[in-house]
Amino acid sequence: MHGQQSSPSPNSSQPPRWADRLLEWFVAPHLVEYVQGDLQEVFYKRLQQVSLAKARREYGWAVLQCLTPFFYKSIPPTTPGCANKFNDYPTPAFTSMLRNYLKIALRNLTQNRVYSFINIGGLAVGMAIAMLIGLWIYDEVTYNTYHKNYNSIGQVMTKGNFNGDAFATSEVPRPLEAELRTKYGNDFKRIVMARGDENHILSVEAKHISQVGRFMQEGAPELLSLELLQGAYSGLKDMNSILLSASAAKALFGDADALNKTLRIDNRMDVKVTGVYEDLPYNTEFSGTQFISTWDLMLSDNKWMRDAANQWGNSSFRMYVQLQPNTTMEAVSAKIKGVWQAHVSEEDKKYNLQVFLNPMNRWHLYSEWKGDVNTGGRIDYVWLFGIIGVFVLLLACINFMNLSTARSEKRAKEVGIRKAVGSRRGQLTTQFLSESFLIVTISFFIAILLSVIALPWFNELANKRMTIPWLNAYFWLISVAFIVVTSLLSGSYPAFYLSSFNPVKVLKGTFSAGRFSSLPRKALVVTQFTVSIALIIGTIMVYRQIQYAKDRPVGYNRNGLLMIEMKSTDLKNKFGVLYNELKRAGITEHMACSNSPLTGVWSNNSGFEWKGKDPNKTQGFGTIWVTHDYGKTVGWQFTTGRDFSTQYATDTVSSQRGLNAVYSIIVNEVAVKYMGLKNPVGEIIKYDGYQFQIIGVIKNMLMESPFEPVKQMVYIANYDQANTWMTVRVNPTVSMRDALAKMEMIFKRTVPSVPFDYKFADTEYGLKFAAEERIGKLASVFATLAILISCLGLFGLASFMAEKRTKEIGVRKVLGASVLNIWGLLSKDFVALVLIAFGIATFIAYYFLTGWLHKYSYHTEISWWIFVVSGVGALAITLLTVSYQSIKTALINPVKSLRSE
């Protein structure tokens, strides 16, 4: 009956055409008619028993089972198919063979438990790490994609060149908005002016809470594609309106409806809630924005902002744009490049001020700038961890390859017998790949379990909120691809190597793996330890760089310092009362105010003049406006001169004394060096029409990045300007817990309209290291696991080598070899491989770490001892790993080992 085409049934129903085409495409030409005839015969028989749809489904399924090119190319044309126990369709022999392969694989797994544990355990750990890193990378590259207009949103930035120093900044002048709307309006769908995220007090009756929010122009909700739960985007058209996030609405109004309710911002601006939006996810640039109020309201409350409407020299604002669909960021950047430069004086044209757009898809991963050049950012870590993930997975695959090929002689007889009874090389390759697939599949599911267990810890370490996307079809597709690729990666070399054995030599007992057969295995071990040692060196260097910056002198005493943002005029007005109350209660030593926090410089000004100044020097000075006790409070240290004092009236800038007075100013060491002053105390500095006399020079205070140089700073006593931050030094004789409790009580009594929100100066300073510390911790975890996986493979190899050389060791012991001799014999090969890996890792690590360190202006140096410690550590771990098996083998009674042979 084979090869005959059955006649169509009376109703002319046919098998599905796609199935026939698939069959013709897959099956060897000389077998197509034979197989198709059988399948169609069964189809027409089934058609008389079941419905047409079911018969067609069964036919299609039978064809899919036949998609096995190995089988059809090797099976003789006359060999009949097997009967299918379910519906009489022929069952391809491949299915049976596959089942047979899996049985053999399971049998091998259970018979060699140690090797199975090493293979599955190593692969599971490697795959779990790769999964976690994959989730981390996915989270990074999808940052900001929550916003529907992600690809068309940009931030307007400017760049230029001051005194040879290039710069780029996201702060822009206000007149730029009108210029872009008027002359380039056709290129923009939306233009939104804004201020950055700031803390404000939101009050409803007696409830006062601190929330981070922004004041933005109309169009911001549409630009950010906020998901409104209540209200409408248009509600923001009213100047006195506000959009609240769901969590902010809940905090203010509880379960009551927040829409159309009135609240007060900073105890002075009344607004009506015109919308409630879904909280933004954590992985967007605007995740901290708990409310959005109107730009016009902010202008009405700040005269200096209103005055800046025509000031091209005041860059204190941010601008976001959404482009029209018919243009690009590059095209618009080229058009608006010279907008600012056209409005500066002839003298200022030398600054070469340029305007450009920074696309949203680069905000997160490419956030670092060196001068006016974008130098990358977190994208470096994406690449770094991606490479580490691949390498860690590769280490696990190498274990599988090494152990499989090391055991080749044990499986040589199996291969020889299979080939002798007719198995072809392709079938053997399929068998070994099936074993690999089974092990990888088991490892994958263990890896999933490990990932689920480790994810909370990993989230905390990486400061993320990642979840495993169980319901995402792409996740499972990628998982299947992951299993297939890992199976091929780990199983292909052993499969092709083992299936290449000559059956005649194997069965005659003359098979030998060859003199150079172990070279690939050794190369793989070297690769494993190269990666592991390089990771150890990198981890030590990250730790050293962090410690180097942490040990940097900060120029003041952070211990016991609290910072409180003065968000409300109520707090500013009650500062004197608070000062006296806290002092009387013995809680504080000193208190002072300033216009910047201790951990930042919020004001930079240019235009300072002094005697002998180089006219080409145009760099700005960080400017801190302070009250008299600022120095005593923070504990700054003088190199020369004196502190501000209430005994000298001219120490404080006062509008009553006007421009004619000579006021006092304190500078830091960098400023003295920048100005080129040999005897700075007494020198006069002119700024903004005022004259200042230097009364003291302090050691550099580290207020910004600990990895960057300290900038030139000036400190001026001015009570009108020093009104943003309150700094408090807690009395060291009072416990911090008691001090905070009493301070809160006094705050609530004195300024009940302001919540008692404080920050520890040392905690805020520590946050500057958070990113580097996080990277260091992740790198150390990956390095530890890489070493663990490598040692797992080494342990397996050492076990196998010891087992293989049992007879030799027995003979050596009979001839007088000691345990130490045997230990040295079995260990020396591994030691040599680790030493080679150490040499390669040293070169690679030095090259990449040199480039990494140069990203920091303030960085440590690469010391020789780091490499020595890493090499000695890797060697010690190697010896510990192989020594167990070496000594165990060396202690075996030679009589037993020789008898067993």
Residue pairs with C-beta under 8 A, 6 or more apart in sequence:
1 37
1 38
1 41
2 34
2 37
2 38
2 80
3 33
3 34
3 37
4 37
4 41
5 33
5 36
5 37
5 40
6 37
6 40
6 41
6 44
7 44
8 14
8 44
9 44
9 47
9 48
11 52
13 47
13 52
13 55
15 39
15 40
15 43
15 56
15 59
16 56
16 59
16 60
18 60
19 59
19 60
19 63
19 64
20 36
20 63
22 63
22 64
22 67
23 32
23 35
23 36
23 39
23 63
23 66
24 32
24 36
26 66
26 67
26 69
26 72
27 35
27 66
27 69
27 72
28 69
28 72
28 73
30 77
31 72
31 75
31 77
34 77
35 66
35 72
35 81
35 90
38 81
38 90
39 59
39 62
39 63
39 66
39 89
39 90
40 59
42 59
42 62
42 87
42 88
42 89
42 90
43 55
43 56
43 58
43 59
45 88
46 54
46 55
46 58
46 59
46 87
46 88
47 55
50 58
58 87
58 89
59 89
62 84
62 89
62 90
65 89
65 91
65 92
65 95
66 72
66 92
68 92
68 94
70 94
70 426
70 427
70 430
71 92
71 93
71 94
71 97
74 424
74 426
74 427
75 93
79 93
80 90
81 90
81 91
81 92
81 93
82 90
82 91
82 92
82 93
82 96
83 90
83 91
84 90
84 91
85 91
97 427
97 430
98 434
101 430
101 431
101 434
101 435
102 434
102 438
104 431
104 435
105 434
105 435
105 438
105 439
106 438
108 116
108 435
109 116
109 438
109 439
110 116
112 407
114 796
114 799
115 403
115 407
115 796
115 800
116 439
118 399
118 403
118 792
118 793
118 795
118 796
119 399
119 400
119 403
119 439
119 443
119 796
120 439
120 442
120 443
120 446
121 792
122 395
122 396
122 399
122 400
122 789
122 792
122 793
123 396
123 397
123 399
123 400
123 439
123 440
123 443
123 447
123 486
123 490
124 443
124 444
124 446
124 447
124 450
125 396
125 447
125 450
125 785
125 788
125 789
126 392
126 393
126 394
126 395
126 396
126 397
126 447
126 789
127 393
127 396
127 443
127 444
127 447
127 482
127 486
128 446
128 447
128 448
128 450
128 451
128 454
129 389
129 392
129 393
129 782
129 785
130 389
130 390
130 392
130 393
130 482
131 447
131 448
131 451
132 451
132 454
132 455
132 458
133 385
133 386
133 388
133 389
133 392
134 389
135 451
135 455
135 466
135 468
136 385
136 458
136 462
136 464
136 466
137 382
137 385
137 386
137 389
139 283
139 464
139 466
140 364
140 365
140 378
140 381
140 382
141 365
141 382
142 283
143 283
143 284
143 285
143 364
143 365
144 150
144 283
144 284
144 285
144 360
144 361
144 363
144 364
146 225
146 280
146 281
146 283
146 284
147 153
147 223
147 224
147 225
147 284
147 360
148 225
149 223
149 224
149 225
149 322
150 360
150 361
151 359
151 360
151 361
152 189
152 322
152 323
152 325
153 223
153 320
153 321
153 322
153 359
153 360
154 320
154 321
154 322
154 323
154 329
154 332
154 357
154 358
154 359
154 360
155 170
155 318
155 319
155 320
155 321
155 357
155 358
155 360
155 363
156 170
156 172
156 176
156 180
156 318
156 319
156 320
156 321
156 355
156 356
156 357
156 358
157 168
157 169
157 170
157 172
157 355
157 356
157 357
157 358
158 168
158 169
158 171
158 172
158 315
158 340
158 353
158 354
158 355
158 356
159 166
159 167
159 168
159 169
159 353
159 354
159 356
159 372
160 166
160 167
160 351
160 352
160 353
160 354
160 372
161 167
161 350
161 351
161 352
161 372
162 351
162 606
162 618
162 619
162 620
163 616
163 617
163 618
163 619
165 371
165 619
166 371
166 372
166 373
167 371
167 372
168 369
168 371
168 372
168 373
168 374
169 315
170 318
170 358
171 315
171 316
171 317
171 318
172 315
172 317
172 318
172 319
172 355
173 308
173 311
173 312
173 313
173 314
173 315
173 317
173 340
174 193
174 305
174 308
174 309
174 310
174 311
174 314
174 317
175 309
175 310
175 311
175 312
175 343
176 312
176 319
176 339
176 340
176 355
177 191
177 193
177 319
179 339
179 343
180 188
180 191
180 319
180 321
180 336
180 339
181 188
181 191
183 339
184 332
184 335
184 336
186 324
187 323
187 324
187 327
187 331
187 332
187 335
188 321
188 322
188 323
188 324
188 332
189 322
189 323
189 324
189 325
190 219
190 222
190 223
190 320
190 321
190 322
191 217
191 219
191 319
191 320
191 321
192 216
192 217
192 218
192 219
192 220
192 223
192 319
192 320
192 321
193 216
193 217
193 295
193 317
193 318
193 319
194 214
194 215
194 216
194 217
194 220
194 295
194 317
194 318
194 319
194 320
195 214
195 215
195 216
195 298
195 317
195 318
196 214
196 318
197 212
197 213
197 214
197 288
197 289
198 212
198 213
198 214
199 210
199 211
199 212
199 565
199 567
199 757
200 210
200 211
200 212
200 213
200 265
200 266
200 291
200 567
201 208
201 209
201 210
201 211
201 265
201 266
201 267
201 567
201 568
201 753
201 754
201 755
202 208
202 209
202 210
202 211
202 248
202 252
202 263
202 264
202 265
202 291
203 209
203 263
203 264
203 265
203 267
203 753
204 252
204 253
204 261
204 262
204 263
204 264
206 752
207 252
208 267
208 752
208 753
208 754
208 755
209 251
209 252
209 755
210 567
210 755
210 757
211 248
211 251
211 290
211 291
212 288
212 289
212 290
213 289
213 290
213 291
213 292
213 293
214 220
214 286
214 289
214 291
214 292
214 293
215 292
215 293
215 294
215 295
215 297
215 298
216 292
216 293
216 294
216 295
217 294
217 295
218 236
218 237
218 294
218 295
220 236
220 292
220 320
221 228
221 233
221 236
221 243
221 275
221 277
221 292
222 233
223 320
223 322
224 280
224 286
226 233
226 243
226 275
226 277
226 278
226 280
227 277
227 278
228 275
228 276
228 277
228 278
229 246
229 276
229 277
229 278
230 257
230 258
230 259
230 275
230 276
231 243
231 259
231 273
231 274
231 275
231 276
232 274
232 275
233 275
235 241
235 243
235 274
235 275
236 243
236 274
236 275
236 292
236 294
238 272
238 274
238 294
239 294
239 296
239 297
239 300
240 269
240 270
240 271
240 272
240 294
240 297
241 271
241 272
241 273
241 274
241 293
241 294
242 263
242 265
242 271
242 272
242 273
242 274
242 291
242 292
242 293
242 294
243 273
243 274
243 275
243 276
243 277
243 291
243 292
243 293
244 252
244 258
244 273
244 275
244 276
244 277
244 290
244 291
245 276
245 277
245 278
245 279
245 280
245 289
245 290
245 291
246 276
246 277
246 278
246 279
247 279
247 290
248 290
248 291
249 258
249 273
249 276
252 258
252 263
253 261
258 273
258 276
259 273
259 274
259 275
259 276
260 272
260 273
260 274
261 272
261 273
262 270
262 271
262 272
262 273
263 270
263 271
263 273
264 270
264 271
265 271
265 293
265 297
266 567
266 568
266 569
267 568
267 569
267 570
267 753
267 754
268 301
268 568
268 569
269 293
269 297
269 301
271 293
271 297
280 286
280 287
280 289
281 287
282 464
282 465
283 464
283 465
285 360
285 363
285 364
298 305
299 305
299 306
300 306
305 316
305 317
308 314
308 316
308 317
312 340
312 343
312 344
321 357
323 329
323 332
323 357
329 357
329 359
332 357
333 355
333 356
333 357
336 355
336 356
336 357
337 354
337 355
337 356
338 354
338 355
339 355
340 353
340 354
340 355
341 349
341 352
341 353
341 354
344 351
344 353
351 618
362 374
364 377
364 378
365 376
365 377
365 378
365 379
365 382
366 374
366 376
366 377
366 379
367 377
367 378
368 374
368 375
368 376
368 377
368 855
369 375
375 855
381 775
385 778
385 782
388 535
388 779
388 782
388 786
391 531
391 786
392 531
392 782
392 785
392 786
392 789
393 486
393 489
394 489
394 527
394 531
395 528
395 531
395 532
395 786
395 789
395 790
395 793
396 490
396 789
397 486
397 489
397 490
398 524
398 525
398 527
398 528
398 793
399 528
399 789
399 790
399 792
399 793
399 796
400 436
400 439
400 490
400 491
400 494
401 490
401 493
401 494
401 521
401 524
402 521
402 524
402 525
402 793
402 796
402 797
403 793
403 796
403 797
403 800
404 432
404 491
404 494
404 498
405 493
405 494
405 497
405 498
405 517
405 520
405 521
406 521
406 796
406 797
406 800
406 801
407 800
408 494
408 497
408 498
408 501
408 513
408 517
409 511
409 513
409 804
411 498
412 501
412 506
412 511
413 506
413 507
415 428
415 498
415 499
415 501
415 503
415 506
416 501
416 503
416 504
416 505
416 506
416 507
416 511
417 503
417 507
418 427
418 428
418 431
419 425
419 428
419 501
419 503
420 503
420 507
425 499
425 500
428 495
428 498
428 499
429 495
429 496
429 499
432 491
432 494
432 495
432 498
432 499
433 487
433 488
433 491
433 492
433 495
435 491
436 487
436 488
436 490
436 491
436 492
436 494
436 495
437 483
437 484
437 487
437 491
439 490
440 483
440 486
440 487
440 490
440 491
441 483
441 487
444 479
444 482
444 483
444 486
448 468
451 468
452 468
455 466
455 467
455 468
458 464
458 466
459 465
459 466
461 774
461 777
461 778
461 781
462 774
462 778
463 770
463 774
468 475
469 475
493 520
501 511
502 511
505 511
521 797
522 829
522 833
525 793
525 794
525 797
525 830
525 833
525 837
526 833
526 836
526 837
526 840
527 837
528 789
528 790
528 793
528 794
528 837
529 790
529 833
529 834
529 837
529 838
529 841
529 874
529 878
530 837
530 840
530 841
530 844
531 786
531 790
531 841
532 783
532 786
532 787
532 790
532 837
532 841
532 874
533 837
533 838
533 841
533 842
533 845
533 870
533 871
533 874
534 841
534 844
534 845
535 779
535 782
535 783
535 786
535 787
536 783
536 787
536 870
536 873
536 874
537 841
537 842
537 845
537 849
537 866
537 867
537 870
538 779
538 783
538 845
538 848
538 849
539 776
539 779
539 780
539 783
540 866
540 869
540 870
541 845
541 849
541 852
541 853
541 860
541 862
541 866
542 772
542 775
542 776
542 779
543 776
543 780
544 860
544 863
544 866
545 772
545 853
545 856
545 859
545 860
546 769
546 772
546 773
546 776
548 858
548 859
548 860
549 706
549 707
549 769
549 772
549 856
549 858
550 706
550 769
552 702
552 706
552 858
553 699
553 700
553 702
554 701
554 702
554 765
555 636
555 637
555 668
555 698
555 699
555 700
555 701
555 702
556 598
556 634
556 635
556 636
556 637
556 701
557 634
557 635
558 598
558 761
558 762
558 765
559 762
560 729
560 730
560 732
560 736
561 598
561 633
561 634
561 727
561 728
561 729
561 730
561 760
561 761
561 762
562 727
562 728
562 729
562 730
562 758
562 759
562 760
562 761
563 597
563 598
563 599
563 725
563 726
563 727
563 728
563 758
563 759
563 760
563 761
563 764
564 571
564 725
564 726
564 727
564 728
564 756
564 757
564 758
564 759
565 597
565 724
565 725
565 726
565 757
566 572
566 575
566 593
566 723
566 724
566 725
566 726
567 754
568 751
568 753
568 754
570 751
570 753
570 754
571 578
571 726
571 751
571 754
572 723
574 750
574 751
575 591
575 593
575 726
577 750
578 591
578 746
578 747
578 750
578 751
579 591
581 746
581 750
582 588
582 591
582 728
582 743
582 746
583 591
585 742
585 746
586 731
586 733
586 734
587 730
587 731
587 734
587 739
587 742
587 743
587 746
588 728
588 729
588 730
588 731
588 739
588 743
589 632
589 633
589 729
589 730
589 731
589 732
590 629
590 632
590 633
590 728
590 729
591 629
591 633
591 726
591 727
591 728
591 729
592 626
592 627
592 628
592 629
592 630
592 632
592 633
592 634
592 722
592 726
592 727
593 626
593 627
593 630
593 719
593 722
593 723
593 724
593 725
593 726
593 727
594 624
594 625
594 626
594 627
594 630
594 722
594 724
594 725
594 727
595 602
595 603
595 624
595 625
595 626
595 721
595 722
595 723
595 724
595 725
596 602
596 603
596 624
596 703
596 724
596 725
597 725
597 759
597 764
598 634
598 703
598 725
598 727
598 761
598 764
598 765
599 703
599 704
599 761
599 764
599 765
599 767
599 768
600 703
600 704
601 622
601 624
601 703
601 704
601 711
601 713
602 724
603 622
603 623
603 624
603 625
604 620
604 621
604 622
604 623
604 711
605 620
605 621
605 623
605 687
605 688
606 618
606 619
606 620
606 621
607 687
607 688
608 621
608 685
608 686
608 687
608 714
609 685
609 686
609 687
610 675
610 677
610 683
610 684
610 685
610 686
611 683
611 684
612 676
613 675
614 676
617 674
619 674
619 712
621 671
621 711
621 712
621 713
621 714
622 703
622 711
622 712
622 713
622 714
623 713
623 714
623 716
624 630
624 713
624 714
624 715
624 716
625 716
625 717
625 718
625 721
625 722
626 644
626 715
626 716
626 717
626 718
626 722
627 717
627 719
627 722
628 644
628 645
628 646
628 651
628 652
628 717
630 644
630 715
630 717
630 722
630 727
631 643
631 644
631 666
631 698
631 715
632 643
632 729
633 727
633 728
633 729
634 701
634 727
634 729
635 729
636 698
636 699
636 701
637 698
637 699
638 696
638 697
638 698
638 699
639 669
639 697
639 698
639 699
640 680
640 681
640 696
640 697
641 666
641 680
641 681
641 694
641 695
641 696
641 697
642 695
642 696
643 666
643 696
644 651
644 652
644 664
644 666
644 695
644 717
645 651
648 664
649 657
650 657
650 661
650 662
650 663
650 664
651 663
651 664
651 695
651 717
652 663
652 717
652 718
652 719
653 663
653 690
653 716
653 717
653 718
653 720
653 721
654 661
655 720
659 689
659 690
659 691
661 691
662 684
662 691
662 692
662 693
663 690
663 691
663 692
663 693
663 716
663 717
664 692
664 693
664 695
664 716
664 717
665 685
665 692
665 693
665 694
665 695
665 714
665 715
665 716
666 694
666 695
666 696
666 697
666 698
666 714
666 715
666 716
667 675
667 680
667 685
667 694
667 696
667 697
667 698
667 712
667 713
667 714
667 715
668 697
668 698
668 699
668 700
668 701
668 710
668 712
668 713
669 697
669 698
669 699
669 700
670 700
670 709
670 710
670 711
670 712
670 713
671 712
671 713
671 714
672 680
672 697
673 712
674 712
675 683
675 685
675 712
677 683
677 694
680 694
680 697
681 694
681 695
681 696
681 697
682 693
682 694
683 693
683 694
684 691
684 692
684 693
684 694
685 691
685 692
685 693
685 694
685 714
686 692
692 714
692 716
698 715
700 710
700 713
701 710
701 713
702 710
703 710
703 713
704 710
704 711
705 768
706 765
706 768
706 769
706 858
707 772
707 856
707 857
707 858
707 859
708 856
708 857
708 858
709 857
709 858
727 761
728 743
728 758
730 736
730 739
731 739
740 758
743 756
743 758
744 756
747 754
747 756
748 756
787 874
787 877
791 877
791 878
791 881
794 830
794 878
794 881
794 882
795 881
795 882
795 884
795 885
797 830
798 826
798 830
798 881
798 882
798 884
798 885
798 886
799 885
801 826
801 829
801 885
802 809
802 826
802 885
802 886
802 888
802 889
803 889
805 826
805 889
806 889
806 892
806 897
806 900
806 901
807 897
807 898
807 901
809 817
809 822
809 825
809 889
809 890
809 892
809 894
809 897
810 892
810 894
810 895
810 897
810 898
810 901
811 894
811 898
812 821
812 822
812 825
813 822
813 890
813 894
814 894
814 898
817 825
819 887
819 890
819 891
822 886
822 889
822 890
823 883
823 886
823 887
823 890
825 886
826 882
826 885
826 886
826 889
826 890
827 879
827 882
827 883
827 886
830 878
830 882
831 875
831 878
831 879
834 874
834 875
834 878
835 871
835 875
837 874
838 867
838 870
838 871
838 874
838 875
841 870
842 867
842 871
845 867
846 862
846 867
849 862
850 862
853 859
853 860
853 861
853 862
